[in-house]
Amino acid sequence: MALDGSDVEELNRSLGPGQVSGDTEPVDGAGGVQVTCFSEVVNEVTLHFQIIRLPKQIYAWVGCNSSKLGHLYAAASTRPNNAVSVASILGGGSDNAGSGIARRLVLKTGINIVLACNIPKNSPTIEADAERILVKKLIDLGFGRGRNVK
């Protein structure tokens, strides 16, 4: 679900100099920041997504039936063996869904990830569906491993 023209115009007015695009193309004049928002219904559960491309990293938010932020994680490759380290920035712990999703996103994209995740506990199917949809969208946006990412 992409933003329609009136939603994009309203967001742009409220943001001032930054701009939001309802499509997947980078917005000129926004300093390389690309915002993509969409929702998917899977097994009668609505999953909401927001992906913000920042220089050298991606911020992603996944929400389930709610617009709450949820737990916030940062994940990045570490040297020398390219293992992935994940830090819980806000709430949560290493045993939560968002931690695993953030770790696997770094492995699949090769980019630092900041992930906000509001998925119910003990819902492995929702977690798997959310991760699958997010990875597919990131690949569609050109963030797959092996691609030249700025």
Secondary structure in CASP SS format (residue, H / E / C, confidence):
PFRMAT SS
TARGET T0000
AUTHOR 0000-0000-0000
METHOD secondary structure of the structure
MODEL  1
M C 1.00
A C 1.00
L C 1.00
D C 1.00
G H 1.00
S H 1.00
D H 1.00
V H 1.00
E H 1.00
E H 1.00
L H 1.00
N H 1.00
R H 1.00
S H 1.00
L H 1.00
G C 1.00
P C 1.00
G C 1.00
Q C 1.00
V C 1.00
S C 1.00
G C 1.00
D C 1.00
T C 1.00
E C 1.00
P C 1.00
V C 1.00
D C 1.00
G C 1.00
A C 1.00
G C 1.00
G C 1.00
V C 1.00
Q E 1.00
V E 1.00
T E 1.00
C E 1.00
F E 1.00
S E 1.00
E E 1.00
V E 1.00
V E 1.00
N C 1.00
E C 1.00
V E 1.00
T E 1.00
L E 1.00
H E 1.00
F E 1.00
Q E 1.00
I E 1.00
I E 1.00
R E 1.00
L E 1.00
P C 1.00
K C 1.00
Q E 1.00
I E 1.00
Y E 1.00
A E 1.00
W E 1.00
V E 1.00
G E 1.00
C E 1.00
N C 1.00
S C 1.00
S C 1.00
K C 1.00
L C 1.00
G C 1.00
H E 1.00
L E 1.00
Y E 1.00
A E 1.00
A E 1.00
A E 1.00
S E 1.00
T E 1.00
R C 1.00
P C 1.00
N C 1.00
N C 1.00
A E 1.00
V E 1.00
S E 1.00
V E 1.00
A E 1.00
S E 1.00
I E 1.00
L E 1.00
G C 1.00
G C 1.00
G C 1.00
S C 1.00
D C 1.00
N C 1.00
A H 1.00
G H 1.00
S H 1.00
G H 1.00
I H 1.00
A H 1.00
R H 1.00
R H 1.00
L H 1.00
V H 1.00
L H 1.00
K H 1.00
T H 1.00
G C 1.00
I C 1.00
N E 1.00
I E 1.00
V E 1.00
L E 1.00
A E 1.00
C E 1.00
N E 1.00
I C 1.00
P C 1.00
K C 1.00
N C 1.00
S C 1.00
P H 1.00
T H 1.00
I H 1.00
E H 1.00
A H 1.00
D H 1.00
A H 1.00
E H 1.00
R H 1.00
I H 1.00
L H 1.00
V H 1.00
K H 1.00
K H 1.00
L H 1.00
I H 1.00
D H 1.00
L C 1.00
G C 1.00
F C 1.00
G C 1.00
R C 1.00
G C 1.00
R C 1.00
N C 1.00
V C 1.00
K C 1.00
END
